[in-house]
Amino acid sequence: MLKVENLRTYYQLPKPHLLAKAPIVFAVDGVSFAIPRSRTFGLVGESGCGKSTVALSILRLIEPTSGSIWLKGIDLLKVQGEEMRRLRRHMQIIFQDPYSSLNPRSKARELVAEPLIVHKIGTAYEQKARAEELLSRVGLRPEQFDLYPHQFSGGQRQRIAIARALASNPDFIVCDEPVSSLDVAIQAQILNLLVRLQREFGLTFLFISHNLSVVQYICDDIGVMYLGKIVEKATRRLIFKQPIHPYTRALLSAVPGKDLALKQSLTRIRLEGDPPSPMNPPKGCRFSTRCSVAEKVCSQAEPDLKEVSTDHWVACHSISS
């Protein structure tokens, strides 16, 4: 369904003064992964590692610097104008904050029907019927269809956002931390809803999160990001049962309530210091400045993401394939 190859997205900041060079933020620096149809790929990592930039670059809400993004065999970076507009109905996004992503002056029914109007799908009667059907599918009652966003709870607003994302009958949906602003009990309801809808509609998800417990529940495959790069990529089972990269092991060692086998294999790893600035990333391995097993080569050469076992890829000099 989706294939991303060597994606790079750099931001150029304003010059501090007239004679200075414009600073560049290396937000995403060579990310590659693929998502088979009807599966969920999770991107995890600390805040600021580039997860959301990857998502927005795939949807061309941010223009990538270079790379290739293939959706159903079409390179999105070579599509422009009206053709790109037609493709947008096949890919949608669920944002992190449902309150700021919904127009406060539109009713729930109007919010869900908006993508149908924009893409000129169906008659006015069919658009209204489709919006009502989707609102019912996500668990809202008919008497709520004409309420405004401020009249709903956070979980209900996110249900409206999910219904809106489904309106144009997309194949691919980006879920950009869709439950991080919700209470834990509501998070479980929204995750179960997403799993059910994926099964019913055959959807393909890119799921962005910093919550490893959420990712473990909903994702089939996982990529761990650090400072603009994927450092480990594997199936959910391999990531949580046999983590290899030092950064992945550090993340998992901090998860409360992890299973007994993982507890026995991982002692608590405390990372020293803060991640380096994406404007001035370290030479060699990006994680070398915080890694407890770093060697001399780690600060000199950047490790390749190599397959160390079936469906398990790691970028680390200390790991042999």
C-alpha positions in Angstrom: 0.0 0.0 0.0 2.7 2.5 1.0 6.4 2.5 0.4 8.8 5.2 1.6 12.3 5.3 0.4 15.1 7.5 1.7 12.8 10.3 2.8 14.4 13.6 3.8 12.7 16.7 5.0 14.8 19.7 6.0 13.5 23.0 7.4 15.4 26.2 6.5 15.1 28.7 9.3 15.5 32.5 9.0 19.0 33.9 9.0 20.1 35.3 12.4 21.6 38.2 10.6 22.2 39.3 7.0 25.7 37.8 6.5 25.0 34.5 8.3 24.0 31.2 6.7 20.4 30.1 7.1 20.2 27.4 9.8 18.9 24.0 8.6 16.9 21.6 10.7 17.5 18.0 9.6 14.0 16.9 10.8 13.9 13.6 8.8 17.1 12.4 7.3 16.8 9.2 5.2 13.8 7.2 6.4 12.6 4.1 4.6 9.8 1.7 5.4 6.8 -0.1 3.7 3.3 -0.8 4.9 1.4 -3.8 3.4 -2.3 -3.4 2.8 -4.6 -3.6 5.9 -1.7 -3.5 8.3 -0.6 -0.9 10.9 3.0 0.4 11.0 4.0 2.3 14.1 6.6 5.1 14.5 7.8 5.6 18.0 10.5 7.8 19.6 11.0 10.8 21.8 9.3 14.1 21.1 11.1 16.0 18.3 12.6 12.9 16.7 10.7 13.5 13.4 7.7 11.2 13.7 5.1 13.7 12.8 7.2 15.3 10.1 7.4 11.9 8.4 3.6 11.7 8.5 3.0 15.2 7.2 5.7 14.7 4.5 3.9 11.5 3.3 0.7 13.4 2.9 2.5 16.3 1.2 1.2 18.7 3.9 4.9 19.4 4.2 7.0 19.3 1.1 9.8 16.7 1.5 13.3 17.7 0.5 14.0 14.4 -1.4 13.2 10.7 -1.5 10.3 8.7 -2.9 6.8 8.1 -1.5 4.8 5.4 -3.3 1.0 5.0 -2.6 -0.6 2.1 -4.5 2.2 2.3 -7.0 2.1 6.1 -7.6 5.1 8.2 -6.6 3.4 11.1 -4.7 6.4 13.4 -5.1 6.0 13.4 -8.9 2.3 14.2 -8.8 1.1 17.9 -8.9 -2.0 20.0 -9.2 -5.3 18.4 -9.9 -3.9 14.8 -9.9 -2.6 15.3 -6.4 -5.9 16.7 -5.3 -7.7 13.5 -6.7 -5.2 11.3 -4.8 -5.9 13.1 -1.5 -9.3 11.4 -1.2 -7.4 8.1 -0.8 -5.3 9.2 2.1 -6.4 11.0 5.3 -5.2 12.0 8.7 -6.5 11.9 12.3 -4.8 14.7 14.2 -3.6 14.6 17.8 -5.9 17.3 19.2 -9.5 16.9 18.0 -10.6 20.2 19.4 -8.2 22.3 17.3 -8.6 20.1 14.2 -12.4 20.6 14.0 -14.0 23.8 12.9 -15.9 25.1 16.0 -18.5 26.8 13.8 -19.6 23.5 12.0 -21.9 20.9 13.3 -20.8 17.2 13.6 -22.8 16.3 10.5 -21.2 19.1 8.5 -17.7 18.3 9.6 -18.0 14.7 8.4 -19.7 15.7 5.1 -17.0 18.3 4.3 -14.5 15.9 2.6 -17.4 14.6 0.4 -18.2 18.2 -0.6 -14.6 19.1 -1.3 -14.0 16.0 -3.5 -17.5 16.3 -5.1 -18.5 12.8 -4.0 -22.3 12.1 -4.3 -25.3 14.3 -4.2 -26.2 16.5 -1.2 -28.6 13.8 0.0 -26.0 11.1 -0.3 -23.4 13.2 1.5 -25.8 13.8 4.4 -26.7 10.0 4.5 -23.0 9.1 4.4 -22.1 11.5 7.3 -24.9 10.2 9.4 -23.9 6.6 8.8 -20.3 7.2 9.7 -21.2 9.1 12.9 -23.3 6.2 13.9 -20.5 3.8 13.1 -18.1 5.6 15.5 -20.7 5.5 18.3 -22.6 8.8 18.2 -26.3 9.1 18.6 -28.7 10.8 16.0 -29.5 13.6 18.5 -25.8 14.5 18.6 -25.4 14.9 14.8 -26.3 18.6 14.9 -24.2 19.6 17.9 -21.0 21.7 17.7 -17.5 20.5 18.8 -17.5 22.3 22.1 -20.6 20.3 23.1 -18.8 17.0 22.9 -16.2 15.4 25.2 -12.6 14.9 24.0 -13.3 11.3 23.1 -16.4 12.1 21.2 -14.6 14.8 19.3 -12.0 12.3 18.3 -14.8 10.0 17.1 -16.0 12.8 14.9 -12.4 13.3 13.5 -12.3 9.5 12.8 -15.6 9.6 11.0 -14.4 12.6 8.9 -11.2 10.7 8.0 -13.4 7.8 6.7 -15.8 9.9 4.7 -14.0 9.8 1.4 -13.5 6.0 1.7 -9.6 6.2 1.9 -7.2 3.3 1.7 -4.5 4.9 3.9 -4.9 6.9 7.1 -2.2 8.6 9.2 -3.0 8.5 13.0 -0.8 11.2 14.5 -0.9 10.5 18.2 -4.7 10.2 18.1 -5.2 9.2 21.7 -2.4 11.1 23.5 -4.7 13.9 24.6 -7.4 11.6 26.0 -7.9 9.9 29.4 -6.6 6.3 29.6 -10.1 4.7 29.7 -11.1 6.8 26.6 -7.8 5.8 24.9 -8.8 2.2 25.1 -12.2 2.9 23.5 -10.7 4.9 20.6 -8.0 2.2 20.0 -10.7 -0.5 19.9 -12.7 1.6 17.5 -9.7 2.0 15.2 -9.1 -1.7 15.2 -12.7 -2.5 14.4 -12.9 0.0 11.6 -9.6 -1.2 10.1 -11.1 -4.7 10.0 -14.4 -3.5 8.5 -12.9 -1.2 5.8 -9.6 -2.9 5.1 -7.7 0.2 6.1 -3.9 0.7 6.2 -2.6 2.8 9.1 0.6 4.7 9.9 0.3 5.1 13.6 2.5 7.8 15.3 3.0 7.6 19.1 5.4 8.0 21.9 3.4 5.6 24.1 4.9 2.1 23.7 1.9 0.4 25.4 -0.4 1.9 22.8 1.9 0.9 19.9 2.2 -2.6 21.3 -1.6 -2.9 21.3 -2.5 -1.6 17.8 0.6 -2.0 15.5 1.7 -5.0 13.4 5.2 -3.6 12.6 7.2 -0.9 14.4 9.9 1.6 13.5 11.9 3.2 16.3 13.1 6.8 15.4 15.9 8.8 16.9 16.9 12.3 15.7 15.4 11.9 12.2 16.4 8.3 11.5 14.9 4.9 12.0 17.4 2.9 14.3 15.4 -0.3 14.5 12.5 -1.8 12.5 10.8 -5.1 13.1 7.5 -6.8 13.8 5.7 -6.0 17.1 6.7 -9.3 18.6 10.4 -8.9 17.8 10.6 -5.3 19.0 9.0 -6.1 22.4 10.5 -9.6 22.9 14.0 -9.2 21.4 14.9 -5.5 21.2 18.5 -5.0 19.9 19.4 -1.4 19.4 20.6 0.3 22.6 18.0 3.1 22.2 15.1 0.7 21.8 16.2 -1.2 24.8 16.4 2.0 26.8 12.9 3.0 25.8 11.4 -0.4 26.6 13.3 -0.6 30.0 11.3 2.5 31.0 7.9 1.0 30.2 6.0 0.3 33.5 4.2 -3.1 33.9 6.1 -4.8 31.0 5.9 -8.6 30.9 8.1 -10.8 33.0 10.3 -12.1 30.2 11.2 -8.5 29.1 11.7 -7.5 32.7 14.3 -10.3 33.2 16.1 -9.4 30.0 16.2 -5.6 30.5 17.6 -3.7 33.4 16.6 -0.1 33.7 18.7 2.0 31.3 18.9 5.7 32.1 19.9 7.8 29.2 22.2 10.7 30.2 21.6 14.1 28.8 19.3 15.4 26.1 19.1 14.5 22.4 21.4 16.6 20.2 20.0 19.4 18.2 18.6 18.4 14.8 20.3 21.5 13.5 23.7 20.1 14.4 23.4 16.3 14.6 26.5 14.4 15.7 28.8 12.9 13.1 28.4 9.1 12.7 25.7 7.4 14.8 23.1 9.9 16.0 22.8 8.0 19.3 26.5 7.8 20.0 26.5 10.7 22.4 24.1 9.0 24.8 25.0 5.3 24.1 26.6 3.3 26.9 28.1 0.8 24.4 29.4 3.3 21.9 32.8 2.6 20.3 35.2 4.8 18.4 33.7 4.0 15.0 30.2 5.1 16.3 31.3 8.7 16.4 33.0 8.5 13.0 30.8 6.6 10.6 27.0 6.4 10.3 25.7 2.8 10.6 23.5 1.4 7.9 20.1 0.0 8.6 20.8 -3.7 8.0 18.7 -6.9 8.4 20.1 -8.9 11.3 17.4 -11.6 11.1 14.2 -12.1 9.2 12.0 -8.9 9.3 14.4 -7.3 11.9 16.5 -4.3 10.8 18.9 -2.5 13.1 21.3 0.5 12.5 24.1 -0.2 15.0 27.9 -0.8 14.5 28.0 -3.2 17.5 25.5 -5.6 15.9 26.6 -8.2 13.4 24.1 -9.5 10.8 
